Amino acid sequence: MQVEPAGEEVTVKFILIERRLLSSIDLSGNYFVSEEEILGVIGMKPGNEFTEARWEKALSDVSSLYRRKGYFQTRFATGIKRAPHDRRSVDLSLDIREGDPAKIRNLRLTGQKEFSDTTIRLRMITSWPKEYYRFDKLEENIKGVEAFYHSEGYLKAAVGPPILEFIERTNEVDITLPITAFNKIDLHFDGRGPMSVKQLEPLVLIKEERSDDSSTLDQSAQEIEEFYRRAGYPFVQVTVSALPFPEENRTEVRFKIESGSRTRIRQIKFSGNHSFSSERLREIVRLQKEGRFSSSLYTREQLDEDASALVLFYKREGFRDPRVAPEIDYDDTRTDATVTYKIDEGIRTRIGRITFQGHQRLSETTLKKALRVAPEDPYYEAIVREGRASSSPPMKRRAIFTPPFNRSPISPRIRRPPTSPMISPRESRSASAGSFSMET
């Protein structure tokens, strides 16, 4: 669109540019990089819209692909022509002159290293001088060096990103690898009990955050507390302290863990369960009584999940508004616990009778066979909806299309009688050979 002033008025010109579509891409000259890999980087397929900008970006991405593989002297010859069968389509050609792969001339390690160059280089399997340069191999070695620093206690260490300098005349690269070790972190877990250091170290967030400030340490203490709670220690408390030794470039981080005793479930009880036995309800909950052949770890999350499972069970059995309140009582030593699920069942509702309205072509017997509910079944809203949906396929098989169902609303009183859902299918006209009529 162009806007041109014309006195007190302006002239607006809309310039329509016909869209061009990609018909094909012809690759040649690629010997060391597969056609599949190159086309994947190009990201353009036949039928996609073609623009010069997209093609230039694709060529830049292919050049980056070759550089990552060590080919810095790769050159491209491109061609764009209209497809013979469709003037709106274009055929692309890309002739690649790959050149020779570059070799590494120098590898310099800079920054706050804390270790000698020899010690660091020994952790690098490849990417040595005189070897061919490959970015993926260099990346693997960087990760290996960083893992070495972490294993030596330098949890905040940062290695890279690498700085590359390509020498066109000799087809070589100089690599500069910056390293910042920061301070060494000595971790201590006092009172860890049965937990191993290998279990607790991943919960410390210093490595991920590259920080040992108070907020990172406090969050790490919370992670450790949560780990112990999931293992059955509900009264665990974890505190953390940091003691720096600047002259040694070292910080001592100490987690003090007061786990308490592991809580064992000695008894599981139910109250208010008038319709189902306690034995039946124990099959629903996952928390189990501690015994010779059975045990389960107590966590508050699992207690709440069991309460939700009981509520769902009661609803499926026709109880409209069940409530479950779990409680837990500990003995004086806090090692044994009794779990009690206090249940308010509410009033149970069953299906009394099922009636249909508006059905002219299918009998009630056919419709009832398709339903998933029947008289005397517990009334549960989700199951009734499934039943209404299952009534539709028989009508479709009989060429009666779009049968929407209306169910009369149910307003139960305090003394709920058996509920009688009313299902009203509005049938469309039957389809006959040669013509179909569908109600929308």
C-alpha positions in Angstrom: 0.0 0.0 0.0 1.2 3.5 -0.9 -0.1 6.8 0.3 0.5 9.9 -1.8 -0.6 13.5 -0.9 -2.7 15.3 -3.5 -3.5 18.7 -2.3 -6.0 18.5 0.5 -6.6 14.8 -0.3 -4.5 11.7 -0.3 -4.2 9.0 -2.9 -4.1 5.4 -1.6 -2.7 2.8 -3.9 -3.1 -0.9 -3.2 -0.5 -2.9 -4.9 -1.5 -6.6 -5.2 1.4 -9.0 -5.3 0.6 -12.5 -6.4 1.6 -15.2 -3.9 4.2 -17.6 -5.1 4.3 -21.2 -4.0 7.2 -23.5 -3.7 7.1 -26.4 -6.2 10.5 -28.2 -5.6 14.0 -27.8 -4.2 16.9 -29.4 -6.0 20.1 -30.0 -4.0 23.5 -30.8 -5.4 27.1 -30.8 -4.3 26.4 -32.0 -0.7 28.6 -34.9 0.1 29.3 -34.7 3.8 25.9 -33.4 4.9 22.8 -35.4 4.0 20.0 -34.0 1.9 17.5 -34.8 4.7 19.4 -32.8 7.2 19.7 -29.8 4.9 16.0 -29.8 3.9 15.1 -30.0 7.6 17.1 -26.9 8.3 15.6 -25.1 5.3 12.1 -25.7 6.7 10.3 -25.1 3.4 8.2 -27.8 1.7 6.4 -27.9 -1.7 3.1 -26.1 -1.4 4.5 -23.5 1.1 4.5 -19.8 0.3 7.8 -18.7 -1.2 9.3 -15.3 -0.5 12.8 -14.0 -1.0 13.1 -13.3 2.7 12.3 -16.8 3.7 14.8 -18.2 1.1 17.6 -15.9 2.4 16.9 -17.0 6.0 17.0 -20.7 4.9 20.4 -20.1 3.2 21.7 -18.5 6.4 20.5 -21.5 8.4 22.2 -23.9 6.0 25.4 -21.9 6.3 25.2 -22.1 10.1 24.6 -25.9 9.9 27.9 -26.3 7.9 29.8 -24.0 10.3 28.7 -26.2 13.2 30.1 -29.2 11.4 33.4 -27.4 10.8 32.9 -26.2 7.2 33.6 -22.4 7.3 34.4 -22.0 3.5 31.1 -23.4 2.2 29.7 -21.5 -0.8 26.2 -21.6 -2.4 25.0 -21.1 -5.9 21.2 -20.6 -6.0 18.6 -20.6 -8.8 15.0 -19.5 -8.8 12.7 -20.2 -11.8 9.0 -20.5 -12.5 7.7 -24.0 -12.6 6.7 -25.0 -16.2 3.3 -26.4 -15.2 2.2 -23.4 -13.0 3.2 -19.8 -13.3 2.5 -19.2 -9.6 5.0 -21.9 -8.5 8.7 -21.7 -8.4 11.5 -24.3 -8.5 14.6 -23.7 -6.4 18.0 -25.1 -6.9 20.9 -25.0 -4.4 24.4 -26.1 -5.5 26.7 -26.4 -2.5 30.5 -26.2 -2.6 31.3 -27.5 0.8 35.0 -26.9 0.9 37.3 -28.6 3.4 36.6 -29.0 7.1 38.6 -26.6 9.4 41.1 -27.8 11.9 41.7 -26.4 15.4 44.8 -24.3 15.6 44.8 -23.2 19.3 42.6 -23.8 22.3 43.0 -21.2 25.0 41.5 -21.5 28.5 40.9 -18.2 30.2 39.3 -16.8 33.3 39.2 -17.9 37.0 40.1 -21.5 36.4 41.4 -22.7 39.8 42.9 -25.7 38.0 45.9 -26.0 35.6 45.3 -26.1 31.9 46.6 -29.6 31.8 44.1 -30.8 34.4 41.3 -29.2 32.5 42.4 -30.5 29.1 42.5 -34.0 30.4 38.7 -33.8 30.9 38.3 -33.0 27.2 38.2 -36.1 25.0 38.3 -34.3 21.7 38.6 -30.7 20.4 42.4 -30.7 20.7 44.7 -28.7 18.4 45.3 -30.3 15.0 41.9 -32.1 15.2 39.0 -31.2 13.0 36.6 -28.8 14.5 33.0 -29.9 15.3 30.8 -27.8 17.4 28.8 -30.8 18.8 32.0 -32.4 20.0 33.2 -29.1 21.5 29.8 -28.8 23.3 30.2 -32.3 24.7 33.6 -31.4 26.1 32.3 -28.2 27.6 29.7 -30.2 29.5 32.4 -32.6 30.6 34.6 -29.8 32.0 31.6 -28.2 33.8 30.7 -31.6 35.3 34.4 -31.9 36.5 34.1 -28.5 38.3 30.8 -29.5 39.9 32.3 -32.8 41.2 35.1 -30.8 42.8 32.6 -28.7 44.7 32.5 -25.7 42.4 28.7 -25.8 42.0 28.4 -22.4 40.5 31.1 -22.9 37.8 30.3 -21.6 34.3 32.2 -22.9 31.3 31.8 -21.1 28.0 30.3 -20.1 25.7 33.3 -20.6 23.4 34.7 -17.8 21.3 35.8 -18.8 17.8 38.1 -17.0 15.4 38.4 -18.4 11.9 41.6 -18.0 9.9 40.6 -17.9 6.3 44.1 -18.3 4.9 44.9 -21.6 6.7 41.3 -22.8 7.2 41.8 -23.1 10.9 40.0 -21.9 14.0 41.3 -20.6 17.3 39.0 -21.5 20.3 38.9 -19.4 23.4 37.1 -21.1 26.3 36.2 -18.8 29.2 35.9 -20.4 32.7 34.6 -18.9 35.9 34.9 -21.3 38.8 33.5 -18.9 41.5 33.9 -20.2 45.1 34.0 -23.8 46.2 31.0 -25.1 48.1 31.4 -27.7 50.8 28.0 -29.3 51.5 27.2 -30.9 54.8 23.9 -32.7 55.7 23.8 -33.1 59.5 21.2 -35.6 60.9 20.3 -37.0 57.5 19.4 -40.4 59.0 18.7 -43.1 56.4 19.0 -40.7 53.5 22.2 -40.7 51.5 24.2 -37.7 50.4 23.6 -38.7 46.7 19.8 -38.5 47.4 20.1 -35.0 49.0 22.7 -33.3 46.8 20.3 -33.0 43.8 17.8 -31.1 46.0 20.3 -28.3 46.6 19.6 -25.6 44.0 23.0 -23.9 44.0 24.1 -25.5 40.7 20.8 -24.7 38.8 20.6 -21.1 40.1 24.4 -20.5 40.1 23.9 -18.8 43.4 24.5 -19.5 47.0 22.6 -16.5 48.4 20.2 -16.8 51.3 17.0 -17.2 49.2 18.6 -20.1 47.1 19.7 -21.9 50.3 16.3 -21.4 52.0 14.5 -22.8 48.9 16.9 -25.8 49.0 16.1 -26.4 52.6 12.4 -26.5 51.6 13.1 -29.0 48.9 14.8 -31.3 51.4 11.9 -30.9 53.8 9.5 -31.9 51.1 11.6 -34.9 50.2 11.5 -36.2 53.8 7.8 -35.6 54.0 7.2 -37.7 50.9 9.3 -40.4 52.6 7.0 -40.5 55.6 8.5 -37.9 58.0 5.7 -35.3 58.5 7.4 -33.4 61.3 10.8 -32.8 59.6 12.5 -29.5 60.0 15.5 -28.3 58.0 17.6 -25.2 58.7 20.6 -24.0 56.7 23.6 -21.9 57.4 26.5 -20.7 55.3 30.0 -19.9 56.6 32.4 -18.2 54.1 36.2 -18.6 54.1 37.3 -15.8 51.7 41.0 -16.6 52.1 40.4 -20.1 50.8 37.7 -19.1 48.2 35.4 -21.6 49.9 32.0 -21.5 51.6 30.7 -24.2 54.0 27.0 -24.8 53.6 25.5 -26.9 56.4 21.9 -28.3 56.3 20.7 -29.3 59.8 18.0 -32.0 59.4 15.7 -32.8 62.3 13.6 -35.5 60.7 11.9 -36.9 63.7 10.6 -40.5 63.5 9.0 -42.0 60.4 5.2 -42.1 60.9 3.7 -45.6 60.6 0.0 -46.1 60.1 -1.3 -48.4 62.8 -5.0 -48.1 62.1 -7.4 -46.9 59.5 -11.0 -46.1 60.5 -14.1 -44.9 58.9 -17.1 -43.1 60.7 -20.5 -42.2 59.2 -20.3 -45.0 56.6 -23.8 -46.5 56.9 -24.1 -47.8 53.4 -20.8 -49.5 52.9 -18.6 -51.5 55.2 -15.2 -50.3 56.3 -13.6 -53.3 54.5 -15.2 -52.1 51.2 -13.9 -48.5 51.7 -10.4 -49.7 52.5 -10.2 -51.0 49.0 -10.7 -47.4 47.7 -7.9 -45.7 49.7 -4.2 -46.1 49.0 -3.0 -45.5 52.6 -2.7 -48.9 54.3 -2.1 -50.1 57.8 1.5 -51.0 58.6 1.8 -54.7 58.9 4.2 -57.6 58.2 3.3 -57.7 54.5 2.0 -54.3 53.9 3.1 -50.7 54.5 2.5 -47.3 53.0 4.2 -43.9 53.5 2.0 -41.3 55.2 1.9 -38.0 53.4 -0.7 -35.2 53.7 -1.1 -35.2 49.9 -2.0 -39.0 49.9 -4.5 -38.4 52.7 -6.3 -35.7 50.7 -6.2 -37.8 47.5 -7.8 -40.7 49.4 -10.5 -38.4 50.7 -11.2 -37.3 47.1 -11.3 -40.9 45.9 -14.0 -41.7 48.6 -16.1 -38.7 47.5 -16.0 -39.9 43.9 -16.9 -43.4 44.9 -20.0 -42.2 46.8 -21.1 -40.0 43.9 -20.9 -42.9 41.5 -23.1 -44.9 44.0 -25.8 -42.2 43.8 -25.0 -40.0 46.7 -25.5 -36.4 45.6 -23.5 -34.4 48.2 -21.1 -36.7 50.1 -18.4 -35.1 52.3 -15.3 -36.8 53.6 -13.1 -35.1 56.3 -9.8 -37.0 57.0 -8.2 -36.7 60.4 -5.0 -38.2 61.8 -4.1 -38.7 65.4 -0.5 -39.4 66.6 0.7 -41.2 69.7 2.9 -39.5 72.2 6.1 -40.4 70.3 4.6 -39.4 66.9 5.7 -42.7 65.4 2.3 -44.3 65.2 -0.8 -42.7 63.7 -4.5 -43.5 63.4 -6.3 -42.2 60.3 -10.0 -41.6 60.5 -12.1 -40.7 57.5 -15.3 -38.9 58.7 -18.0 -39.4 56.2 -21.2 -37.5 55.7 -22.9 -39.7 53.0 -25.9 -37.4 52.4 -29.0 -38.8 50.7 -28.8 -41.5 48.0 -30.7 -41.2 44.8 -31.6 -44.0 42.4 -33.2 -44.0 39.0 -36.9 -44.9 39.2 -38.0 -45.0 35.7 -36.8 -43.8 32.3 -39.2 -42.3 29.8 -38.7 -41.2 26.2 -40.6 -38.5 24.3 -40.5 -37.7 20.6 -39.4 -41.1 19.4 -41.4 -42.1 16.3 -39.2 -44.4 14.4 -37.4 -46.3 17.2 -39.1 -48.2 19.9 -38.5 -47.7 23.6 -37.0 -51.2 23.8 -34.3 -50.2 21.2 -33.5 -47.0 23.0 -33.3 -48.7 26.4 -30.9 -51.3 25.1 -28.6 -48.5 24.0 -28.6 -46.7 27.4 -26.0 -47.4 30.0 -28.4 -46.8 32.8 -31.4 -48.7 34.0 -34.1 -48.3 36.7 -32.8 -48.9 40.3 -29.2 -47.9 39.2 -27.5 -45.2 41.3 -28.1 -41.8 39.9 -24.9 -40.1 38.8 -24.9 -37.2 36.5 -21.9 -38.2 34.4 -23.3 -41.7 33.8 -26.7 -40.3 32.7 -24.9 -38.0 30.2 -23.0 -41.1 28.8 -26.3 -42.9 28.5 -27.9 -40.0 26.6 -24.9 -40.0 24.2 -25.0 -43.7 23.7 -28.6 -43.4 22.5 -27.5 -41.5 19.4 -25.6 -44.4 17.5 -28.8 -46.5 17.0 -30.5 -43.6 15.4 -27.5 -43.0 13.1 -27.5 -46.6 12.1 -31.1 -46.3 11.2 -30.3 -43.2 9.0 -31.9 -40.8 11.5 -29.4 -38.0 11.8 -28.7 -35.3 14.3 -30.8 -36.6 17.2 -30.4 -33.9 20.0 -31.6 -34.9 23.4 -33.3 -32.8 26.0 -33.4 -34.0 29.6 -35.8 -32.5 32.0 -34.1 -30.8 34.9 -34.2 -32.7 38.2 -35.0 -30.7 41.4 -34.8 -33.3 44.2 -36.4 -32.5 47.5 -35.0 -33.4 51.0 -36.7 -36.8 50.8 -35.6 -37.8 47.4 -37.7 -40.3 45.6 -36.2 -42.4 42.8 -35.3 -40.0 40.0 -36.9 -40.3 36.6 -34.8 -38.9 33.8 -36.9 -37.9 30.8 -35.0 -38.1 27.5 -36.6 -36.4 24.5 -35.0 -37.2 21.2 -36.0 -34.9 18.3 -35.7 -37.2 15.3 -34.8 -35.9 11.9 -36.3 -37.3 8.7 -35.0 -40.6 7.5 -32.6 -40.6 4.7 -33.7 -42.4 1.5 -31.6 -43.7 -1.4 -30.5 -40.8 -3.6 -31.1 -38.0 -1.1 -30.2 -37.2 2.5 -31.9 -34.6 4.7 -30.1 -33.5 7.9 -31.5 -31.2 10.5 -28.9 -28.7 11.9 
